[in-house]
Amino acid sequence: MAKSLKLLLTENVEALGIVGDVVTVRTGYARNFLLPRNLATTPSDDLVKQLAGKRADAEKMVAAQRKAREELSGKLNGIEVTLIRSCNDAGILYGAITQQDVAKALNDLGHTVKPRDIRIAQTIKRLDNYDVQVKLDNDLASTVKLHVKPDRELDVDKDAEPAGAAGGAETEAQSAMKRQEAAEEAAKATRGTWGAGKPAATDSKSDAPKGEKKSKGDKAEKADKPEKKAKADDGEKKAKKK
């Protein structure tokens, strides 16, 4: 059994072709979808000629759709959408934002898009601002600004707001760094206080601080002591002779 078949489209089939196109498709897709719905048939020259008028109308319709998509893509670029969701006090949503949610919000604003046109690059389960791509065609993509906000006032500390709920919120790493710096400053201040109150070491033989060199006057005083003693001994000897 052949794995693929060539068929002539008798109707427009999205993402496959328009009426009058000869396409190659998998056997299962042909037998289970295209043929039972009369969307395609076995190709022949006669059928191609019969479908020529219908194909011309389809080409005009495709051109009109392309023009409309180009205009819509230009309008969508930079559009801002706000979704209000329930979450806990840490800003974590109870349910993730889906393609259907974004598509519905855009349709409510008057922009006709389908959920499959929405491209969400990451799981959205937190209060924050996101860039969401809307791809209307292979070469037509726009970026929509999505704001996810809480449905109530969150019960959080002023210094611990949920990520993305308020611009410039301090991260846990930054908070830890500030606490460490504060602790180091306190330790330095404590060491400085101990150093200021500690008495200077002094020499046991004098009041001068230990290690300080003695002045010249102290040396001269010590040198005079033997000379005074010698004069006193001479005086005693003279007194005894008289």
Short mmCIF file of the C-alpha atoms (twelve columns), coordinates in Angstrom:
data_MODEL
# 
_entry.id   MODEL 
# 
loop_
_atom_site.group_PDB 
_atom_site.id 
_atom_site.type_symbol 
_atom_site.label_atom_id 
_atom_site.label_alt_id 
_atom_site.label_comp_id 
_atom_site.label_asym_id 
_atom_site.label_seq_id 
_atom_site.Cartn_x 
_atom_site.Cartn_y 
_atom_site.Cartn_z 
_atom_site.pdbx_PDB_model_num 
ATOM 1   C CA . MET A 1   0.000   0.000  0.000   1 
ATOM 2   C CA . ALA A 2   1.309   3.419  -0.956  1 
ATOM 3   C CA . LYS A 3   2.132   5.745  1.914   1 
ATOM 4   C CA . SER A 4   0.986   8.843  0.014   1 
ATOM 5   C CA . LEU A 5   -1.535  9.827  -2.644  1 
ATOM 6   C CA . LYS A 6   -1.922  12.629 -5.175  1 
ATOM 7   C CA . LEU A 7   -5.319  14.286 -5.003  1 
ATOM 8   C CA . LEU A 8   -7.064  17.240 -6.634  1 
ATOM 9   C CA . LEU A 9   -8.603  19.620 -4.099  1 
ATOM 10  C CA . THR A 10  -12.227 20.424 -4.864  1 
ATOM 11  C CA . GLU A 11  -12.483 22.883 -1.975  1 
ATOM 12  C CA . ASN A 12  -10.107 25.132 -0.110  1 
ATOM 13  C CA . VAL A 13  -8.328  23.275 2.701   1 
ATOM 14  C CA . GLU A 14  -6.523  25.448 5.226   1 
ATOM 15  C CA . ALA A 15  -2.785  24.813 5.512   1 
ATOM 16  C CA . LEU A 16  -2.969  22.528 2.463   1 
ATOM 17  C CA . GLY A 17  -4.138  24.460 -0.628  1 
ATOM 18  C CA . ILE A 18  -7.025  25.939 -2.572  1 
ATOM 19  C CA . VAL A 19  -9.481  24.408 -4.988  1 
ATOM 20  C CA . GLY A 20  -7.799  23.171 -8.159  1 
ATOM 21  C CA . ASP A 21  -4.461  22.401 -6.464  1 
ATOM 22  C CA . VAL A 22  -2.990  18.948 -6.915  1 
ATOM 23  C CA . VAL A 23  -1.439  17.925 -3.607  1 
ATOM 24  C CA . THR A 24  0.399   14.924 -2.211  1 
ATOM 25  C CA . VAL A 25  -0.922  13.730 1.155   1 
ATOM 26  C CA . ARG A 26  -0.607  10.684 3.373   1 
ATOM 27  C CA . THR A 27  -2.944  7.809  2.631   1 
ATOM 28  C CA . GLY A 28  -4.552  7.865  6.059   1 
ATOM 29  C CA . TYR A 29  -5.233  11.625 5.883   1 
ATOM 30  C CA . ALA A 30  -6.791  11.217 2.449   1 
ATOM 31  C CA . ARG A 31  -9.023  8.287  3.363   1 
ATOM 32  C CA . ASN A 32  -10.052 9.491  6.813   1 
ATOM 33  C CA . PHE A 33  -10.500 13.218 6.185   1 
ATOM 34  C CA . LEU A 34  -10.297 14.554 2.624   1 
ATOM 35  C CA . LEU A 35  -12.208 11.910 0.642   1 
ATOM 36  C CA . PRO A 36  -15.106 11.343 3.102   1 
ATOM 37  C CA . ARG A 37  -15.770 15.122 3.198   1 
ATOM 38  C CA . ASN A 38  -15.562 15.515 -0.613  1 
ATOM 39  C CA . LEU A 39  -12.696 17.956 -0.237  1 
ATOM 40  C CA . ALA A 40  -10.538 16.143 -2.801  1 
ATOM 41  C CA . THR A 41  -10.721 13.595 -5.584  1 
ATOM 42  C CA . THR A 42  -8.542  11.720 -8.034  1 
ATOM 43  C CA . PRO A 43  -6.969  14.301 -10.382 1 
ATOM 44  C CA . SER A 44  -7.764  14.463 -14.087 1 
ATOM 45  C CA . ASP A 45  -7.430  17.064 -16.830 1 
ATOM 46  C CA . ASP A 46  -11.193 17.349 -17.246 1 
ATOM 47  C CA . LEU A 47  -11.743 18.033 -13.557 1 
ATOM 48  C CA . VAL A 48  -8.967  20.645 -13.539 1 
ATOM 49  C CA . LYS A 49  -10.724 22.501 -16.377 1 
ATOM 50  C CA . GLN A 50  -14.086 22.258 -14.621 1 
ATOM 51  C CA . LEU A 51  -12.652 23.778 -11.476 1 
ATOM 52  C CA . ALA A 52  -10.889 26.641 -13.283 1 
ATOM 53  C CA . GLY A 53  -13.645 29.186 -12.570 1 
ATOM 54  C CA . LYS A 54  -13.951 28.123 -8.958  1 
ATOM 55  C CA . ARG A 55  -10.191 28.358 -8.567  1 
ATOM 56  C CA . ALA A 56  -10.149 31.936 -9.884  1 
ATOM 57  C CA . ASP A 57  -12.686 32.930 -7.212  1 
ATOM 58  C CA . ALA A 58  -10.609 31.160 -4.566  1 
ATOM 59  C CA . GLU A 59  -7.478  33.046 -5.624  1 
ATOM 60  C CA . LYS A 60  -9.309  36.373 -5.253  1 
ATOM 61  C CA . MET A 61  -10.489 35.344 -1.799  1 
ATOM 62  C CA . VAL A 62  -6.980  34.326 -0.767  1 
ATOM 63  C CA . ALA A 63  -5.602  37.678 -1.939  1 
ATOM 64  C CA . ALA A 64  -8.243  39.532 0.079   1 
ATOM 65  C CA . GLN A 65  -7.461  37.444 3.158   1 
ATOM 66  C CA . ARG A 66  -3.768  38.165 2.772   1 
ATOM 67  C CA . LYS A 67  -4.390  41.909 2.592   1 
ATOM 68  C CA . ALA A 68  -6.616  41.773 5.687   1 
ATOM 69  C CA . ARG A 69  -3.976  39.815 7.614   1 
ATOM 70  C CA . GLU A 70  -1.280  42.319 6.722   1 
ATOM 71  C CA . GLU A 71  -3.435  45.171 8.026   1 
ATOM 72  C CA . LEU A 72  -4.304  43.271 11.200  1 
ATOM 73  C CA . SER A 73  -0.659  42.392 11.820  1 
ATOM 74  C CA . GLY A 74  0.260   46.065 11.683  1 
ATOM 75  C CA . LYS A 75  -2.497  46.972 14.152  1 
ATOM 76  C CA . LEU A 76  -1.577  44.219 16.600  1 
ATOM 77  C CA . ASN A 77  2.087   45.184 16.877  1 
ATOM 78  C CA . GLY A 78  2.499   46.908 20.251  1 
ATOM 79  C CA . ILE A 79  -1.093  46.333 21.447  1 
ATOM 80  C CA . GLU A 80  -1.344  45.948 25.261  1 
ATOM 81  C CA . VAL A 81  -3.674  43.400 26.834  1 
ATOM 82  C CA . THR A 82  -4.447  43.084 30.555  1 
ATOM 83  C CA . LEU A 83  -5.694  39.861 32.127  1 
ATOM 84  C CA . ILE A 84  -6.945  39.808 35.732  1 
ATOM 85  C CA . ARG A 85  -6.355  36.484 37.461  1 
ATOM 86  C CA . SER A 86  -6.601  34.878 40.910  1 
ATOM 87  C CA . CYS A 87  -3.290  34.132 42.603  1 
ATOM 88  C CA . ASN A 88  -1.693  33.577 45.995  1 
ATOM 89  C CA . ASP A 89  0.146   36.255 47.971  1 
ATOM 90  C CA . ALA A 90  3.418   35.292 46.275  1 
ATOM 91  C CA . GLY A 91  1.970   36.195 42.867  1 
ATOM 92  C CA . ILE A 92  1.620   32.599 41.610  1 
ATOM 93  C CA . LEU A 93  -1.491  32.071 39.478  1 
ATOM 94  C CA . TYR A 94  -3.919  29.268 40.269  1 
ATOM 95  C CA . GLY A 95  -4.156  28.503 36.540  1 
ATOM 96  C CA . ALA A 96  -1.802  29.165 33.633  1 
ATOM 97  C CA . ILE A 97  -2.610  31.704 30.911  1 
ATOM 98  C CA . THR A 98  -3.510  29.893 27.652  1 
ATOM 99  C CA . GLN A 99  -3.660  30.742 23.949  1 
ATOM 100 C CA . GLN A 100 -7.446  30.839 24.233  1 
ATOM 101 C CA . ASP A 101 -7.233  33.477 26.990  1 
ATOM 102 C CA . VAL A 102 -5.052  35.805 24.915  1 
ATOM 103 C CA . ALA A 103 -7.101  35.249 21.738  1 
ATOM 104 C CA . LYS A 104 -10.340 36.056 23.575  1 
ATOM 105 C CA . ALA A 105 -8.838  39.238 25.037  1 
ATOM 106 C CA . LEU A 106 -7.750  40.386 21.574  1 
ATOM 107 C CA . ASN A 107 -11.138 39.567 20.067  1 
ATOM 108 C CA . ASP A 108 -12.798 41.583 22.851  1 
ATOM 109 C CA . LEU A 109 -10.695 44.538 21.690  1 
ATOM 110 C CA . GLY A 110 -11.960 44.061 18.139  1 
ATOM 111 C CA . HIS A 111 -8.996  42.154 16.676  1 
ATOM 112 C CA . THR A 112 -10.103 38.877 15.076  1 
ATOM 113 C CA . VAL A 113 -7.509  36.200 15.795  1 
ATOM 114 C CA . LYS A 114 -7.649  32.481 16.453  1 
ATOM 115 C CA . PRO A 115 -6.060  30.644 19.402  1 
ATOM 116 C CA . ARG A 116 -3.668  28.858 17.032  1 
ATOM 117 C CA . ASP A 117 -2.348  32.267 15.916  1 
ATOM 118 C CA . ILE A 118 -1.061  32.914 19.462  1 
ATOM 119 C CA . ARG A 119 2.501   31.830 20.223  1 
ATOM 120 C CA . ILE A 120 3.304   31.594 23.943  1 
ATOM 121 C CA . ALA A 121 7.021   30.921 24.386  1 
ATOM 122 C CA . GLN A 122 6.839   30.097 28.109  1 
ATOM 123 C CA . THR A 123 4.366   28.913 30.715  1 
ATOM 124 C CA . ILE A 124 2.622   31.959 32.172  1 
ATOM 125 C CA . LYS A 125 1.819   31.196 35.818  1 
ATOM 126 C CA . ARG A 126 2.996   34.360 37.589  1 
ATOM 127 C CA . LEU A 127 1.999   37.999 37.824  1 
ATOM 128 C CA . ASP A 128 4.244   39.808 35.375  1 
ATOM 129 C CA . ASN A 129 4.502   41.503 31.996  1 
ATOM 130 C CA . TYR A 130 5.068   39.294 28.949  1 
ATOM 131 C CA . ASP A 131 5.696   39.566 25.205  1 
ATOM 132 C CA . VAL A 132 3.347   37.293 23.248  1 
ATOM 133 C CA . GLN A 133 3.709   36.694 19.521  1 
ATOM 134 C CA . VAL A 134 0.716   36.614 17.172  1 
ATOM 135 C CA . LYS A 135 1.584   34.839 13.915  1 
ATOM 136 C CA . LEU A 136 -1.079  35.332 11.254  1 
ATOM 137 C CA . ASP A 137 1.025   33.861 8.450   1 
ATOM 138 C CA . ASN A 138 4.495   32.413 7.932   1 
ATOM 139 C CA . ASP A 139 5.905   35.882 7.317   1 
ATOM 140 C CA . LEU A 140 3.414   37.915 9.369   1 
ATOM 141 C CA . ALA A 141 4.190   38.101 13.090  1 
ATOM 142 C CA . SER A 142 3.322   40.771 15.666  1 
ATOM 143 C CA . THR A 143 4.251   41.213 19.327  1 
ATOM 144 C CA . VAL A 144 1.539   41.914 21.894  1 
ATOM 145 C CA . LYS A 145 2.267   43.190 25.416  1 
ATOM 146 C CA . LEU A 146 0.482   41.055 28.002  1 
ATOM 147 C CA . HIS A 147 0.014   42.333 31.573  1 
ATOM 148 C CA . VAL A 148 -1.105  39.744 34.133  1 
ATOM 149 C CA . LYS A 149 -2.483  41.411 37.269  1 
ATOM 150 C CA . PRO A 150 -4.110  40.132 40.509  1 
ATOM 151 C CA . ASP A 151 -7.847  40.263 41.182  1 
ATOM 152 C CA . ARG A 152 -7.248  41.575 44.712  1 
ATOM 153 C CA . GLU A 153 -4.751  43.443 46.838  1 
ATOM 154 C CA . LEU A 154 -1.982  41.046 47.836  1 
ATOM 155 C CA . ASP A 155 -1.085  40.615 51.513  1 
ATOM 156 C CA . VAL A 156 2.702   40.937 51.281  1 
ATOM 157 C CA . ASP A 157 5.474   42.854 53.048  1 
ATOM 158 C CA . LYS A 158 6.525   46.142 51.502  1 
ATOM 159 C CA . ASP A 159 10.024  44.769 50.838  1 
ATOM 160 C CA . ALA A 160 8.796   41.397 49.513  1 
ATOM 161 C CA . GLU A 161 6.437   42.108 46.639  1 
ATOM 162 C CA . PRO A 162 5.824   39.272 44.171  1 
ATOM 163 C CA . ALA A 163 8.138   39.191 41.160  1 
ATOM 164 C CA . GLY A 164 6.748   41.280 38.344  1 
ATOM 165 C CA . ALA A 165 3.829   42.685 40.408  1 
ATOM 166 C CA . ALA A 166 5.682   45.960 40.878  1 
ATOM 167 C CA . GLY A 167 8.583   47.293 38.837  1 
ATOM 168 C CA . GLY A 168 11.985  47.319 40.525  1 
ATOM 169 C CA . ALA A 169 11.080  44.765 43.187  1 
ATOM 170 C CA . GLU A 170 14.133  43.699 45.168  1 
ATOM 171 C CA . THR A 171 15.218  40.112 44.583  1 
ATOM 172 C CA . GLU A 172 16.053  37.667 47.341  1 
ATOM 173 C CA . ALA A 173 19.723  37.660 46.295  1 
ATOM 174 C CA . GLN A 174 19.910  41.454 46.595  1 
ATOM 175 C CA . SER A 175 18.272  41.353 50.024  1 
ATOM 176 C CA . ALA A 176 20.755  38.730 51.237  1 
ATOM 177 C CA . MET A 177 23.693  40.808 49.941  1 
ATOM 178 C CA . LYS A 178 22.451  43.901 51.785  1 
ATOM 179 C CA . ARG A 179 22.053  41.951 55.036  1 
ATOM 180 C CA . GLN A 180 25.610  40.622 54.704  1 
ATOM 181 C CA . GLU A 181 27.021  44.105 54.091  1 
ATOM 182 C CA . ALA A 182 25.165  45.449 57.136  1 
ATOM 183 C CA . ALA A 183 26.585  42.647 59.300  1 
ATOM 184 C CA . GLU A 184 30.140  43.379 58.102  1 
ATOM 185 C CA . GLU A 185 29.758  47.094 58.882  1 
ATOM 186 C CA . ALA A 186 28.504  46.276 62.392  1 
ATOM 187 C CA . ALA A 187 31.473  43.960 62.977  1 
ATOM 188 C CA . LYS A 188 33.930  46.673 61.892  1 
ATOM 189 C CA . ALA A 189 32.305  49.198 64.210  1 
ATOM 190 C CA . THR A 190 32.544  46.767 67.145  1 
ATOM 191 C CA . ARG A 191 36.248  46.096 66.520  1 
ATOM 192 C CA . GLY A 192 36.917  49.848 66.382  1 
ATOM 193 C CA . THR A 193 35.204  50.359 69.772  1 
ATOM 194 C CA . TRP A 194 37.331  47.678 71.451  1 
ATOM 195 C CA . GLY A 195 40.559  49.199 70.061  1 
ATOM 196 C CA . ALA A 196 39.641  52.693 71.334  1 
ATOM 197 C CA . GLY A 197 39.013  51.540 74.952  1 
ATOM 198 C CA . LYS A 198 42.147  49.376 75.392  1 
ATOM 199 C CA . PRO A 199 44.875  51.116 77.493  1 
ATOM 200 C CA . ALA A 200 48.336  51.499 75.997  1 
ATOM 201 C CA . ALA A 201 51.058  49.158 77.373  1 
ATOM 202 C CA . THR A 202 53.546  50.923 79.681  1 
ATOM 203 C CA . ASP A 203 56.970  50.101 81.008  1 
ATOM 204 C CA . SER A 204 56.943  48.887 84.641  1 
ATOM 205 C CA . LYS A 205 59.920  51.122 85.536  1 
ATOM 206 C CA . SER A 206 58.400  54.328 84.263  1 
ATOM 207 C CA . ASP A 207 55.101  55.889 83.258  1 
ATOM 208 C CA . ALA A 208 56.128  56.131 79.628  1 
ATOM 209 C CA . PRO A 209 54.475  53.736 77.227  1 
ATOM 210 C CA . LYS A 210 56.305  50.453 76.691  1 
ATOM 211 C CA . GLY A 211 58.927  50.601 74.005  1 
ATOM 212 C CA . GLU A 212 59.169  54.419 74.065  1 
ATOM 213 C CA . LYS A 213 62.778  55.654 74.129  1 
ATOM 214 C CA . LYS A 214 63.881  57.529 77.234  1 
ATOM 215 C CA . SER A 215 64.658  61.203 76.899  1 
ATOM 216 C CA . LYS A 216 68.160  62.690 77.054  1 
ATOM 217 C CA . GLY A 217 67.331  64.300 80.448  1 
ATOM 218 C CA . ASP A 218 66.816  60.868 82.025  1 
ATOM 219 C CA . LYS A 219 70.214  59.692 80.747  1 
ATOM 220 C CA . ALA A 220 71.962  62.824 82.100  1 
ATOM 221 C CA . GLU A 221 70.368  62.380 85.536  1 
ATOM 222 C CA . LYS A 222 71.720  58.822 85.797  1 
ATOM 223 C CA . ALA A 223 75.231  60.018 84.761  1 
ATOM 224 C CA . ASP A 224 75.300  62.673 87.584  1 
ATOM 225 C CA . LYS A 225 74.626  60.158 90.405  1 
ATOM 226 C CA . PRO A 226 78.205  58.601 90.607  1 
ATOM 227 C CA . GLU A 227 79.788  62.062 90.501  1 
ATOM 228 C CA . LYS A 228 77.690  63.325 93.459  1 
ATOM 229 C CA . LYS A 229 78.538  60.214 95.483  1 
ATOM 230 C CA . ALA A 230 82.293  60.690 94.900  1 
ATOM 231 C CA . LYS A 231 82.154  64.329 96.156  1 
ATOM 232 C CA . ALA A 232 80.316  63.247 99.297  1 
ATOM 233 C CA . ASP A 233 83.001  60.646 100.146 1 
ATOM 234 C CA . ASP A 234 85.768  63.247 99.769  1 
ATOM 235 C CA . GLY A 235 83.992  65.560 102.175 1 
ATOM 236 C CA . GLU A 236 83.756  62.868 104.865 1 
ATOM 237 C CA . LYS A 237 87.496  62.068 104.594 1 
ATOM 238 C CA . LYS A 238 88.517  65.747 105.096 1 
ATOM 239 C CA . ALA A 239 86.308  66.043 108.167 1 
ATOM 240 C CA . LYS A 240 87.969  63.030 109.815 1 
ATOM 241 C CA . LYS A 241 91.555  64.444 109.286 1 
ATOM 242 C CA . LYS A 242 90.652  67.719 111.067 1 
# 
